[in-house]
Amino acid sequence: MQIPPEQLNKRYYSIGEIADMFGVSKSLIRYWEAEFDLLKPHKNSKGERRFTPANIEQFQIIYHLVKERGFTLNGAKQELKDQRERAKKQGDMLKTLKKVRKLLVEIQSEL
């Protein structure tokens, strides 16, 4: 299930709205919130969950892994961890490539 970001035009969404969007129960959302560190909606003074569009995108990733791709919860947690590690490695690699490029430009200008 893919919800385009442009459809998320409100600042906050209730847990009921999220449940309706994804066709899941509120209890499943609360359970996943407890299971996944990635999913941390804001809570108002009454303790009601308020999901931002960013929270919905995070929920969508978890939903995709568990419901659409058939990952177990532990498998989904591992996949999310692996994705973060890959992103970090890619960022590190990009920094290294920029340094190499800068060095090559300096060498070229000296020639």
The first five atom37 places (N, CA, C, CB, O) and aatype in JSON, in Angstrom:
{
  "aatype": [12, 5, 9, 14, 14, 6, 5, 10, 2, 11, 1, 18, 18, 15, 9, 7, 6, 9, 0, 3, 12, 13, 7, 19, 15, 11, 15, 10, 9, 1, 18, 17, 6, 0, 6, 13, 3, 10, 10, 11, 14, 8, 11, 2, 15, 11, 7, 6, 1, 1, 13, 16, 14, 0, 2, 9, 6, 5, 13, 5, 9, 9, 18, 8, 10, 19, 11, 6, 1, 7, 13, 16, 10, 2, 7, 0, 11, 5, 6, 10, 11, 3, 5, 1, 6, 1, 0, 11, 11, 5, 7, 3, 12, 10, 11, 16, 10, 11, 11, 19, 1, 11, 10, 10, 19, 6, 9, 5, 15, 6, 10],
  "atom_mask": [
    [1, 1, 1, 1, 1],
    [1, 1, 1, 1, 1],
    [1, 1, 1, 1, 1],
    [1, 1, 1, 1, 1],
    [1, 1, 1, 1, 1],
    [1, 1, 1, 1, 1],
    [1, 1, 1, 1, 1],
    [1, 1, 1, 1, 1],
    [1, 1, 1, 1, 1],
    [1, 1, 1, 1, 1],
    [1, 1, 1, 1, 1],
    [1, 1, 1, 1, 1],
    [1, 1, 1, 1, 1],
    [1, 1, 1, 1, 1],
    [1, 1, 1, 1, 1],
    [1, 1, 1, 0, 1],
    [1, 1, 1, 1, 1],
    [1, 1, 1, 1, 1],
    [1, 1, 1, 1, 1],
    [1, 1, 1, 1, 1],
    [1, 1, 1, 1, 1],
    [1, 1, 1, 1, 1],
    [1, 1, 1, 0, 1],
    [1, 1, 1, 1, 1],
    [1, 1, 1, 1, 1],
    [1, 1, 1, 1, 1],
    [1, 1, 1, 1, 1],
    [1, 1, 1, 1, 1],
    [1, 1, 1, 1, 1],
    [1, 1, 1, 1, 1],
    [1, 1, 1, 1, 1],
    [1, 1, 1, 1, 1],
    [1, 1, 1, 1, 1],
    [1, 1, 1, 1, 1],
    [1, 1, 1, 1, 1],
    [1, 1, 1, 1, 1],
    [1, 1, 1, 1, 1],
    [1, 1, 1, 1, 1],
    [1, 1, 1, 1, 1],
    [1, 1, 1, 1, 1],
    [1, 1, 1, 1, 1],
    [1, 1, 1, 1, 1],
    [1, 1, 1, 1, 1],
    [1, 1, 1, 1, 1],
    [1, 1, 1, 1, 1],
    [1, 1, 1, 1, 1],
    [1, 1, 1, 0, 1],
    [1, 1, 1, 1, 1],
    [1, 1, 1, 1, 1],
    [1, 1, 1, 1, 1],
    [1, 1, 1, 1, 1],
    [1, 1, 1, 1, 1],
    [1, 1, 1, 1, 1],
    [1, 1, 1, 1, 1],
    [1, 1, 1, 1, 1],
    [1, 1, 1, 1, 1],
    [1, 1, 1, 1, 1],
    [1, 1, 1, 1, 1],
    [1, 1, 1, 1, 1],
    [1, 1, 1, 1, 1],
    [1, 1, 1, 1, 1],
    [1, 1, 1, 1, 1],
    [1, 1, 1, 1, 1],
    [1, 1, 1, 1, 1],
    [1, 1, 1, 1, 1],
    [1, 1, 1, 1, 1],
    [1, 1, 1, 1, 1],
    [1, 1, 1, 1, 1],
    [1, 1, 1, 1, 1],
    [1, 1, 1, 0, 1],
    [1, 1, 1, 1, 1],
    [1, 1, 1, 1, 1],
    [1, 1, 1, 1, 1],
    [1, 1, 1, 1, 1],
    [1, 1, 1, 0, 1],
    [1, 1, 1, 1, 1],
    [1, 1, 1, 1, 1],
    [1, 1, 1, 1, 1],
    [1, 1, 1, 1, 1],
    [1, 1, 1, 1, 1],
    [1, 1, 1, 1, 1],
    [1, 1, 1, 1, 1],
    [1, 1, 1, 1, 1],
    [1, 1, 1, 1, 1],
    [1, 1, 1, 1, 1],
    [1, 1, 1, 1, 1],
    [1, 1, 1, 1, 1],
    [1, 1, 1, 1, 1],
    [1, 1, 1, 1, 1],
    [1, 1, 1, 1, 1],
    [1, 1, 1, 0, 1],
    [1, 1, 1, 1, 1],
    [1, 1, 1, 1, 1],
    [1, 1, 1, 1, 1],
    [1, 1, 1, 1, 1],
    [1, 1, 1, 1, 1],
    [1, 1, 1, 1, 1],
    [1, 1, 1, 1, 1],
    [1, 1, 1, 1, 1],
    [1, 1, 1, 1, 1],
    [1, 1, 1, 1, 1],
    [1, 1, 1, 1, 1],
    [1, 1, 1, 1, 1],
    [1, 1, 1, 1, 1],
    [1, 1, 1, 1, 1],
    [1, 1, 1, 1, 1],
    [1, 1, 1, 1, 1],
    [1, 1, 1, 1, 1],
    [1, 1, 1, 1, 1],
    [1, 1, 1, 1, 1],
    [1, 1, 1, 1, 1]
  ],
  "atom_positions": [
    [[0.85, -1.17, 0.0], [0.0, 0.0, 0.0], [0.89, 1.24, 0.0], [-0.96, 0.0, 1.22], [1.77, 1.38, 0.85]],
    [[0.66, 2.09, -0.94], [1.48, 3.29, -1.08], [0.59, 4.52, -0.95], [2.24, 3.3, -2.45], [-0.35, 4.7, -1.73]],
    [[0.86, 5.35, 0.02], [0.13, 6.6, 0.19], [1.06, 7.72, -0.24], [-0.36, 6.8, 1.68], [2.08, 7.97, 0.42]],
    [[0.74, 8.4, -1.34], [1.61, 9.48, -1.82], [1.71, 10.6, -0.79], [1.09, 10.04, -3.15], [0.71, 10.98, -0.17]],
    [[2.92, 11.14, -0.59], [3.11, 12.22, 0.39], [2.21, 13.42, 0.15], [4.55, 12.67, 0.39], [1.82, 14.1, 1.1]],
    [[1.86, 13.7, -1.1], [1.02, 14.86, -1.39], [-0.4, 14.68, -0.87], [0.99, 15.13, -2.89], [-1.14, 15.66, -0.73]],
    [[-0.8, 13.44, -0.58], [-2.13, 13.2, 0.01], [-2.13, 13.47, 1.51], [-2.57, 11.77, -0.26], [-3.2, 13.62, 2.11]],
    [[-0.98, 13.54, 2.1], [-0.87, 13.78, 3.54], [-0.73, 15.28, 3.77], [0.35, 13.0, 4.15], [0.37, 15.8, 3.96]],
    [[-1.88, 15.97, 3.77], [-1.85, 17.42, 3.82], [-2.17, 17.99, 5.2], [-2.83, 17.97, 2.82], [-2.18, 19.21, 5.38]],
    [[-2.43, 17.13, 6.17], [-2.68, 17.6, 7.53], [-1.39, 17.54, 8.34], [-3.79, 16.77, 8.22], [-0.46, 16.8, 8.0]],
    [[-1.34, 18.32, 9.4], [-0.16, 18.31, 10.27], [-0.12, 17.04, 11.13], [-0.14, 19.56, 11.17], [0.93, 16.43, 11.3]],
    [[-1.28, 16.65, 11.66], [-1.37, 15.47, 12.52], [-2.56, 14.61, 12.11], [-1.48, 15.88, 14.0], [-3.59, 15.12, 11.65]],
    [[-2.4, 13.3, 12.31], [-3.47, 12.33, 12.06], [-3.66, 11.51, 13.32], [-3.13, 11.42, 10.83], [-2.71, 11.21, 14.03]],
    [[-4.91, 11.14, 13.58], [-5.2, 10.31, 14.75], [-4.91, 8.85, 14.44], [-6.67, 10.48, 15.2], [-4.74, 8.47, 13.28]],
    [[-4.85, 8.04, 15.48], [-4.6, 6.62, 15.29], [-5.74, 5.98, 14.49], [-4.44, 5.92, 16.66], [-5.5, 5.05, 13.71]],
    [[-6.96, 6.47, 14.68], [-8.1, 5.96, 13.91], [-7.97, 6.25, 12.42], [0.0, 0.0, 0.0], [-8.3, 5.41, 11.58]],
    [[-7.47, 7.44, 12.1], [-7.27, 7.78, 10.69], [-6.21, 6.89, 10.05], [-6.87, 9.26, 10.55], [-6.35, 6.47, 8.9]],
    [[-5.15, 6.6, 10.8], [-4.09, 5.73, 10.29], [-4.64, 4.32, 10.09], [-2.87, 5.71, 11.26], [-4.37, 3.68, 9.08]],
    [[-5.41, 3.84, 11.07], [-6.0, 2.51, 10.97], [-6.88, 2.42, 9.72], [-6.83, 2.19, 12.24], [-6.84, 1.41, 9.01]],
    [[-7.67, 3.45, 9.46], [-8.53, 3.46, 8.26], [-7.71, 3.5, 6.98], [-9.48, 4.66, 8.31], [-8.04, 2.82, 6.01]],
    [[-6.65, 4.3, 6.96], [-5.8, 4.41, 5.76], [-5.23, 3.06, 5.34], [-4.66, 5.4, 6.0], [-5.19, 2.73, 4.16]],
    [[-4.8, 2.3, 6.34], [-4.09, 1.05, 6.06], [-4.96, -0.2, 6.23], [-2.9, 0.94, 6.95], [-4.52, -1.31, 5.93]],
    [[-6.18, -0.01, 6.71], [-7.06, -1.15, 6.9], [-6.58, -2.1, 7.99], [0.0, 0.0, 0.0], [-6.7, -3.32, 7.87]],
    [[-6.04, -1.52, 9.06], [-5.55, -2.32, 10.19], [-6.24, -1.84, 11.47], [-3.99, -2.22, 10.33], [-6.9, -0.8, 11.47]],
    [[-6.08, -2.59, 12.53], [-6.69, -2.21, 13.81], [-5.8, -1.21, 14.56], [-6.95, -3.45, 14.68], [-4.59, -1.14, 14.33]],
    [[-6.43, -0.46, 15.43], [-5.67, 0.48, 16.27], [-4.7, -0.28, 17.17], [-6.63, 1.34, 17.12], [-3.59, 0.19, 17.43]],
    [[-5.13, -1.45, 17.62], [-4.25, -2.23, 18.51], [-2.98, -2.67, 17.78], [-5.0, -3.45, 19.06], [-1.92, -2.76, 18.39]],
    [[-3.09, -2.97, 16.48], [-1.9, -3.34, 15.7], [-0.93, -2.16, 15.64], [-2.29, -3.8, 14.27], [0.28, -2.33, 15.76]],
    [[-1.46, -0.97, 15.44], [-0.61, 0.23, 15.38], [0.1, 0.43, 16.72], [-1.46, 1.48, 15.02], [1.3, 0.7, 16.76]],
    [[-0.64, 0.3, 17.82], [-0.03, 0.45, 19.15], [1.03, -0.63, 19.38], [-1.12, 0.37, 20.25], [2.08, -0.36, 19.95]],
    [[0.74, -1.85, 18.92], [1.7, -2.94, 19.09], [2.98, -2.66, 18.3], [1.08, -4.28, 18.64], [4.08, -2.81, 18.83]],
    [[2.83, -2.25, 17.04], [4.01, -1.95, 16.23], [4.79, -0.78, 16.81], [3.6, -1.65, 14.78], [6.01, -0.74, 16.75]],
    [[4.07, 0.18, 17.38], [4.75, 1.32, 18.02], [5.65, 0.83, 19.15], [3.71, 2.34, 18.56], [6.76, 1.33, 19.33]],
    [[5.17, -0.16, 19.91], [5.97, -0.72, 21.0], [7.13, -1.56, 20.47], [5.09, -1.56, 21.92], [8.18, -1.63, 21.11]],
    [[6.95, -2.2, 19.34], [7.95, -3.11, 18.79], [9.05, -2.41, 17.98], [7.28, -4.12, 17.92], [10.19, -2.86, 17.98]],
    [[8.71, -1.33, 17.31], [9.65, -0.67, 16.4], [10.05, 0.69, 16.94], [9.03, -0.52, 14.99], [9.21, 1.57, 17.13]],
    [[11.34, 0.86, 17.19], [11.86, 2.15, 17.67], [11.63, 3.26, 16.65], [13.35, 2.04, 17.98], [11.52, 4.44, 17.01]],
    [[11.56, 2.89, 15.4], [11.38, 3.84, 14.31], [10.06, 4.59, 14.42], [11.46, 3.13, 12.96], [9.96, 5.75, 14.03]],
    [[9.05, 3.94, 14.95], [7.69, 4.49, 14.97], [7.4, 5.12, 16.33], [6.66, 3.39, 14.66], [7.08, 4.43, 17.29]],
    [[7.5, 6.44, 16.4], [7.26, 7.16, 17.65], [6.41, 8.4, 17.38], [8.61, 7.56, 18.32], [6.94, 9.49, 17.17]],
    [[5.07, 8.24, 17.38], [4.22, 9.42, 17.16], [4.24, 10.35, 18.37], [2.78, 8.98, 16.84], [4.58, 9.94, 19.48]],
    [[3.86, 11.58, 18.14], [3.72, 12.54, 19.23], [2.49, 12.17, 20.04], [3.64, 14.01, 18.7], [1.56, 11.55, 19.53]],
    [[2.49, 12.56, 21.3], [1.29, 12.39, 22.13], [0.92, 13.74, 22.69], [1.53, 11.34, 23.28], [1.77, 14.5, 23.15]],
    [[-0.39, 14.04, 22.65], [-0.83, 15.32, 23.18], [-0.98, 15.23, 24.7], [-2.18, 15.75, 22.53], [-0.63, 14.2, 25.3]],
    [[-1.48, 16.28, 25.33], [-1.57, 16.31, 26.79], [-2.51, 15.24, 27.34], [-2.04, 17.68, 27.25], [-2.4, 14.86, 28.51]],
    [[-3.42, 14.75, 26.52], [-4.33, 13.68, 26.94], [-3.74, 12.3, 26.69], [-5.66, 13.8, 26.2], [-4.34, 11.29, 27.04]],
    [[-2.55, 12.26, 26.09], [-1.92, 10.97, 25.79], [-2.35, 10.37, 24.47], [0.0, 0.0, 0.0], [-2.0, 9.23, 24.16]],
    [[-3.12, 11.13, 23.68], [-3.58, 10.63, 22.38], [-2.44, 10.73, 21.36], [-4.82, 11.43, 21.89], [-1.73, 11.73, 21.31]],
    [[-2.3, 9.7, 20.57], [-1.24, 9.67, 19.56], [-1.61, 10.61, 18.41], [-1.02, 8.23, 19.03], [-2.74, 10.64, 17.94]],
    [[-0.61, 11.37, 17.98], [-0.76, 12.26, 16.83], [0.35, 11.93, 15.86], [-0.72, 13.78, 17.26], [1.53, 12.16, 16.14]],
    [[-0.03, 11.39, 14.73], [0.94, 10.95, 13.73], [1.18, 12.06, 12.71], [0.45, 9.67, 13.02], [0.24, 12.63, 12.16]],
    [[2.44, 12.37, 12.48], [2.82, 13.33, 11.45], [2.93, 12.59, 10.12], [4.16, 14.05, 11.81], [2.98, 11.36, 10.11]],
    [[2.98, 13.31, 9.0], [3.22, 12.64, 7.72], [4.5, 11.8, 7.74], [3.3, 13.66, 6.6], [4.55, 10.74, 7.11]],
    [[5.54, 12.25, 8.45], [6.78, 11.46, 8.55], [6.52, 10.15, 9.3], [7.89, 12.28, 9.27], [7.05, 9.11, 8.92]],
    [[5.7, 10.2, 10.36], [5.35, 8.98, 11.09], [4.59, 8.02, 10.19], [4.51, 9.32, 12.34], [4.78, 6.8, 10.26]],
    [[3.73, 8.57, 9.34], [2.94, 7.73, 8.44], [3.86, 7.06, 7.42], [1.86, 8.56, 7.72], [3.66, 5.89, 7.09]],
    [[4.85, 7.78, 6.93], [5.82, 7.17, 6.0], [6.58, 6.04, 6.69], [6.81, 8.23, 5.48], [6.83, 5.0, 6.07]],
    [[6.94, 6.23, 7.96], [7.62, 5.18, 8.71], [6.71, 3.97, 8.9], [8.09, 5.71, 10.08], [7.14, 2.83, 8.74]],
    [[5.46, 4.23, 9.23], [4.49, 3.14, 9.39], [4.32, 2.4, 8.07], [3.13, 3.68, 9.89], [4.22, 1.17, 8.04]],
    [[4.28, 3.15, 6.99], [4.12, 2.57, 5.65], [5.27, 1.61, 5.33], [4.04, 3.68, 4.59], [5.04, 0.56, 4.72]],
    [[6.48, 1.96, 5.71], [7.64, 1.09, 5.48], [7.47, -0.21, 6.26], [8.96, 1.8, 5.9], [7.69, -1.3, 5.72]],
    [[7.08, -0.09, 7.52], [6.87, -1.29, 8.35], [5.74, -2.13, 7.78], [6.57, -0.9, 9.82], [5.85, -3.35, 7.68]],
    [[4.65, -1.48, 7.39], [3.5, -2.18, 6.81], [3.94, -2.95, 5.56], [2.37, -1.17, 6.45], [3.57, -4.11, 5.38]],
    [[4.71, -2.29, 4.72], [5.18, -2.93, 3.48], [6.0, -4.18, 3.79], [6.03, -1.94, 2.65], [5.8, -5.23, 3.18]],
    [[6.91, -4.07, 4.73], [7.77, -5.21, 5.06], [6.97, -6.37, 5.65], [8.86, -4.78, 6.04], [7.16, -7.52, 5.27]],
    [[6.08, -6.06, 6.59], [5.37, -7.12, 7.31], [4.18, -7.65, 6.53], [4.91, -6.6, 8.67], [4.03, -8.86, 6.37]],
    [[3.33, -6.77, 6.05], [2.08, -7.2, 5.43], [2.23, -7.55, 3.95], [1.04, -6.12, 5.58], [1.6, -8.5, 3.47]],
    [[3.04, -6.8, 3.22], [3.15, -7.02, 1.78], [4.27, -7.97, 1.41], [3.35, -5.7, 1.07], [4.12, -8.78, 0.49]],
    [[5.39, -7.88, 2.11], [6.53, -8.75, 1.76], [6.62, -9.97, 2.66], [7.82, -7.96, 1.85], [7.42, -10.87, 2.41]],
    [[5.81, -10.03, 3.71], [5.74, -11.21, 4.55], [6.85, -11.4, 5.56], [0.0, 0.0, 0.0], [7.08, -12.51, 6.03]],
    [[7.54, -10.33, 5.91], [8.59, -10.41, 6.93], [7.95, -10.68, 8.3], [9.42, -9.1, 6.97], [6.84, -10.25, 8.57]],
    [[8.67, -11.4, 9.14], [8.29, -11.48, 10.55], [8.66, -10.14, 11.18], [9.0, -12.69, 11.3], [9.37, -9.34, 10.56]],
    [[8.2, -9.89, 12.39], [8.57, -8.63, 13.04], [10.07, -8.55, 13.25], [7.84, -8.49, 14.38], [10.68, -7.5, 13.02]],
    [[10.68, -9.65, 13.68], [12.13, -9.65, 13.84], [12.84, -9.46, 12.51], [12.6, -10.95, 14.51], [13.85, -8.76, 12.42]],
    [[12.31, -10.08, 11.47], [12.89, -9.92, 10.14], [12.78, -8.48, 9.65], [0.0, 0.0, 0.0], [13.71, -7.96, 9.04]],
    [[11.64, -7.85, 9.92], [11.45, -6.45, 9.53], [12.4, -5.54, 10.3], [9.98, -6.02, 9.77], [12.97, -4.6, 9.74]],
    [[12.57, -5.82, 11.59], [13.51, -5.03, 12.4], [14.93, -5.15, 11.83], [13.49, -5.49, 13.88], [15.65, -4.16, 11.73]],
    [[15.31, -6.37, 11.47], [16.64, -6.59, 10.91], [16.79, -5.88, 9.57], [16.91, -8.09, 10.74], [17.83, -5.28, 9.3]],
    [[15.76, -5.94, 8.74], [15.81, -5.27, 7.43], [15.95, -3.76, 7.62], [14.54, -5.59, 6.61], [16.73, -3.12, 6.91]],
    [[15.21, -3.19, 8.55], [15.32, -1.75, 8.82], [16.72, -1.39, 9.31], [14.27, -1.31, 9.86], [17.29, -0.38, 8.91]],
    [[17.27, -2.23, 10.17], [18.63, -2.01, 10.66], [19.62, -2.09, 9.51], [18.99, -3.05, 11.75], [20.53, -1.26, 9.4]],
    [[19.45, -3.09, 8.64], [20.34, -3.24, 7.48], [20.24, -2.04, 6.55], [20.0, -4.53, 6.72], [21.24, -1.58, 6.02]],
    [[19.01, -1.53, 6.35], [18.83, -0.36, 5.49], [19.55, 0.86, 6.07], [17.33, -0.04, 5.32], [20.18, 1.62, 5.32]],
    [[19.47, 1.04, 7.39], [20.17, 2.17, 8.02], [21.68, 2.03, 7.85], [19.82, 2.26, 9.52], [22.38, 3.01, 7.58]],
    [[22.18, 0.8, 8.02], [23.62, 0.57, 7.86], [24.06, 0.82, 6.42], [23.98, -0.87, 8.28], [25.11, 1.4, 6.19]],
    [[23.24, 0.37, 5.46], [23.58, 0.61, 4.05], [23.59, 2.1, 3.75], [22.57, -0.1, 3.12], [24.47, 2.59, 3.03]],
    [[22.63, 2.83, 4.3], [22.58, 4.27, 4.07], [23.8, 4.96, 4.68], [21.29, 4.87, 4.68], [24.36, 5.87, 4.08]],
    [[24.22, 4.51, 5.86], [25.41, 5.08, 6.49], [26.65, 4.79, 5.65], [25.59, 4.53, 7.91], [27.48, 5.67, 5.43]],
    [[26.77, 3.55, 5.17], [27.92, 3.19, 4.34], [27.93, 4.01, 3.05], [27.9, 1.69, 4.01], [28.98, 4.45, 2.6]],
    [[26.75, 4.2, 2.46], [26.67, 5.0, 1.24], [27.08, 6.44, 1.51], [25.26, 4.95, 0.64], [27.76, 7.06, 0.69]],
    [[26.66, 6.97, 2.66], [27.05, 8.33, 3.03], [28.55, 8.44, 3.24], [0.0, 0.0, 0.0], [29.18, 9.4, 2.8]],
    [[29.12, 7.45, 3.91], [30.58, 7.43, 4.12], [31.31, 7.33, 2.79], [30.98, 6.25, 5.03], [32.32, 8.0, 2.57]],
    [[30.79, 6.49, 1.9], [31.42, 6.31, 0.59], [31.36, 7.61, -0.21], [30.74, 5.17, -0.18], [32.31, 7.98, -0.89]],
    [[30.23, 8.3, -0.12], [30.08, 9.57, -0.83], [31.08, 10.61, -0.31], [28.64, 10.1, -0.69], [31.67, 11.34, -1.1]],
    [[31.27, 10.67, 1.0], [32.25, 11.6, 1.58], [33.66, 11.28, 1.07], [32.23, 11.53, 3.12], [34.42, 12.18, 0.71]],
    [[33.99, 9.99, 1.03], [35.31, 9.57, 0.55], [35.49, 9.94, -0.91], [35.49, 8.05, 0.73], [36.54, 10.44, -1.31]],
    [[34.46, 9.71, -1.72], [34.54, 10.05, -3.14], [34.71, 11.55, -3.35], [33.29, 9.55, -3.88], [35.45, 11.98, -4.24]],
    [[34.04, 12.35, -2.53], [34.19, 13.8, -2.64], [35.61, 14.23, -2.29], [33.18, 14.51, -1.72], [36.16, 15.13, -2.93]],
    [[36.2, 13.6, -1.27], [37.58, 13.9, -0.91], [38.53, 13.53, -2.04], [37.98, 13.17, 0.39], [39.44, 14.29, -2.37]],
    [[38.32, 12.36, -2.63], [39.16, 11.91, -3.74], [39.02, 12.86, -4.92], [38.8, 10.46, -4.17], [40.01, 13.22, -5.55]],
    [[37.79, 13.26, -5.21], [37.56, 14.19, -6.32], [38.28, 15.51, -6.07], [36.05, 14.43, -6.52], [38.92, 16.06, -6.97]],
    [[38.17, 16.02, -4.85], [38.84, 17.27, -4.5], [40.35, 17.14, -4.68], [38.51, 17.68, -3.05], [40.99, 18.04, -5.22]],
    [[40.9, 16.03, -4.24], [42.33, 15.77, -4.37], [42.73, 15.71, -5.85], [42.72, 14.47, -3.66], [43.75, 16.27, -6.24]],
    [[41.93, 15.03, -6.65], [42.22, 14.93, -8.09], [42.16, 16.29, -8.77], [41.25, 13.97, -8.76], [42.97, 16.59, -9.65]],
    [[41.2, 17.11, -8.37], [41.09, 18.46, -8.95], [42.32, 19.28, -8.56], [39.79, 19.17, -8.46], [42.84, 20.03, -9.39]],
    [[42.78, 19.14, -7.32], [43.99, 19.85, -6.89], [45.2, 19.39, -7.68], [44.23, 19.64, -5.39], [46.02, 20.21, -8.11]],
    [[45.33, 18.1, -7.88], [46.45, 17.56, -8.66], [46.38, 18.05, -10.09], [46.45, 16.01, -8.63], [47.39, 18.43, -10.68]],
    [[45.18, 18.05, -10.66], [45.0, 18.5, -12.04], [45.38, 19.97, -12.19], [43.55, 18.27, -12.5], [45.98, 20.37, -13.18]],
    [[45.01, 20.78, -11.19], [45.32, 22.21, -11.28], [46.82, 22.48, -11.15], [44.56, 22.98, -10.21], [47.31, 23.51, -11.62]],
    [[47.55, 21.57, -10.51], [49.0, 21.72, -10.37], [49.75, 21.33, -11.63], [49.5, 20.89, -9.21], [50.9, 21.71, -11.82]],
    [[49.09, 20.57, -12.49], [49.77, 20.12, -13.72], [49.81, 21.17, -14.78], [49.1, 18.9, -14.27], [50.35, 20.94, -15.87]]
  ]
}
